[in-house]
Amino acid sequence: MTEEPTTRISNLLQGKVAIVSGIGPGLGRQAALALAAHGADLVLGARKQASLDAVAEEVAAIGAKVVTRSTDITDQAQCDALAAAGAEAFGHVDVLVNNAFRFDVFQSFDNVDIDQWEKITSTNVFGTLKMCKAVVPHLKAAGGGSIVNIASMAARKPPILQGGYATSKGGLLTATKVLAGELGAAHIRVNAVVPGWMAGPSVDMYLQMTAQSRGISEEEVLQELCEPVPLGMIPSDREVAGTIVFLASSLSAAITGQAIDTNGGELMV
């Protein structure tokens, strides 16, 4: 199905500057487009410059200003440079969306090289914290702001063979509460979005691989994923991006330290 182009929707985030890490073909891209559609200017970070260039072009087409910088979030200096690039370009920073992450190695605890779990945690927890460390001084200088961490339903319902990823995202949920408590006095809100299955490039690949390995259609695999979801569908990455916009905006001014599940009701907490 062809995706409809994103256009300017509102001025909800007019005058705001948002940093988004982990720009790629999935949620990072959709978050950037959604923030731009509601009036924000963007600072985009990712390891691959080609991904940054492609999304920056789309963001600019909406009418937003955008700067990019190749960034590995496990490197504090690179995180600092991304934050500084945003402040230099726009004079202030108001929002940080921590989307960058590392996939699991899909091995059981018995079989995995535990160093692999450490690498996952290094990115998903400590890399996120390094981005926060880089951006918080700029948020304080702006009089406050919003940090949105992208967690996962894997932390709530750990899948088999994804223990490293689930453990890291559980740590991220705890870190979200810690930062919310410590940074609240500076008017910095810290929340998490918790997607489950999310329609987009990653799930498309999963559907194809699973269908081929089991000898069934992709539609049948998708139906299995949707069956336990009360809404009868798995949210798209574009729909999850809407929750990011909400947490970035003044509409959520009284919300901090929360984890908002965006899984169509598959898991209710």
Secondary structure in CASP SS format (residue, H / E / C, confidence):
PFRMAT SS
TARGET T0000
AUTHOR 0000-0000-0000
METHOD secondary structure of the structure
MODEL  1
M C 1.00
T C 1.00
E C 1.00
E C 1.00
P C 1.00
T C 1.00
T C 1.00
R C 1.00
I C 1.00
S C 1.00
N C 1.00
L C 1.00
L C 1.00
Q C 1.00
G C 1.00
K C 1.00
V E 1.00
A E 1.00
I E 1.00
V E 1.00
S C 1.00
G C 1.00
I C 1.00
G C 1.00
P C 1.00
G C 1.00
L H 1.00
G H 1.00
R H 1.00
Q H 1.00
A H 1.00
A H 1.00
L H 1.00
A H 1.00
L H 1.00
A H 1.00
A H 1.00
H C 1.00
G C 1.00
A C 1.00
D E 1.00
L E 1.00
V E 1.00
L E 1.00
G E 1.00
A E 1.00
R C 1.00
K C 1.00
Q H 1.00
A H 1.00
S H 1.00
L H 1.00
D H 1.00
A H 1.00
V H 1.00
A H 1.00
E H 1.00
E H 1.00
V H 1.00
A H 1.00
A H 1.00
I H 1.00
G C 1.00
A C 1.00
K C 1.00
V E 1.00
V E 1.00
T E 1.00
R E 1.00
S E 1.00
T C 1.00
D C 1.00
I C 1.00
T C 1.00
D C 1.00
Q H 1.00
A H 1.00
Q H 1.00
C H 1.00
D H 1.00
A H 1.00
L H 1.00
A H 1.00
A H 1.00
A H 1.00
G H 1.00
A H 1.00
E H 1.00
A H 1.00
F H 1.00
G C 1.00
H C 1.00
V C 1.00
D C 1.00
V E 1.00
L E 1.00
V E 1.00
N E 1.00
N C 1.00
A C 1.00
F C 1.00
R C 1.00
F C 1.00
D C 1.00
V C 1.00
F C 1.00
Q C 1.00
S C 1.00
F C 1.00
D C 1.00
N C 1.00
V C 1.00
D C 1.00
I H 1.00
D H 1.00
Q H 1.00
W H 1.00
E H 1.00
K H 1.00
I H 1.00
T H 1.00
S H 1.00
T H 1.00
N H 1.00
V H 1.00
F H 1.00
G H 1.00
T H 1.00
L H 1.00
K H 1.00
M H 1.00
C H 1.00
K H 1.00
A H 1.00
V H 1.00
V H 1.00
P H 1.00
H H 1.00
L H 1.00
K H 1.00
A H 1.00
A C 1.00
G C 1.00
G C 1.00
G E 1.00
S E 1.00
I E 1.00
V E 1.00
N E 1.00
I E 1.00
A C 1.00
S C 1.00
M H 1.00
A H 1.00
A H 1.00
R C 1.00
K C 1.00
P C 1.00
P C 1.00
I C 1.00
L C 1.00
Q C 1.00
G H 1.00
G H 1.00
Y H 1.00
A H 1.00
T H 1.00
S H 1.00
K H 1.00
G H 1.00
G H 1.00
L H 1.00
L H 1.00
T H 1.00
A H 1.00
T H 1.00
K H 1.00
V H 1.00
L H 1.00
A H 1.00
G H 1.00
E H 1.00
L H 1.00
G H 1.00
A H 1.00
A H 1.00
H C 1.00
I E 1.00
R E 1.00
V E 1.00
N E 1.00
A E 1.00
V E 1.00
V E 1.00
P E 1.00
G C 1.00
W C 1.00
M C 1.00
A E 1.00
G C 1.00
P H 1.00
S H 1.00
V H 1.00
D H 1.00
M H 1.00
Y H 1.00
L H 1.00
Q H 1.00
M H 1.00
T H 1.00
A H 1.00
Q H 1.00
S H 1.00
R H 1.00
G C 1.00
I C 1.00
S C 1.00
E H 1.00
E H 1.00
E H 1.00
V H 1.00
L H 1.00
Q H 1.00
E H 1.00
L H 1.00
C H 1.00
E C 1.00
P C 1.00
V C 1.00
P C 1.00
L C 1.00
G C 1.00
M C 1.00
I C 1.00
P C 1.00
S E 1.00
D H 1.00
R H 1.00
E H 1.00
V H 1.00
A H 1.00
G H 1.00
T H 1.00
I H 1.00
V H 1.00
F H 1.00
L H 1.00
A H 1.00
S C 1.00
S H 1.00
L H 1.00
S H 1.00
A C 1.00
A C 1.00
I C 1.00
T C 1.00
G C 1.00
Q C 1.00
A E 1.00
I E 1.00
D E 1.00
T E 1.00
N C 1.00
G C 1.00
G C 1.00
E C 1.00
L C 1.00
M C 1.00
V C 1.00
END
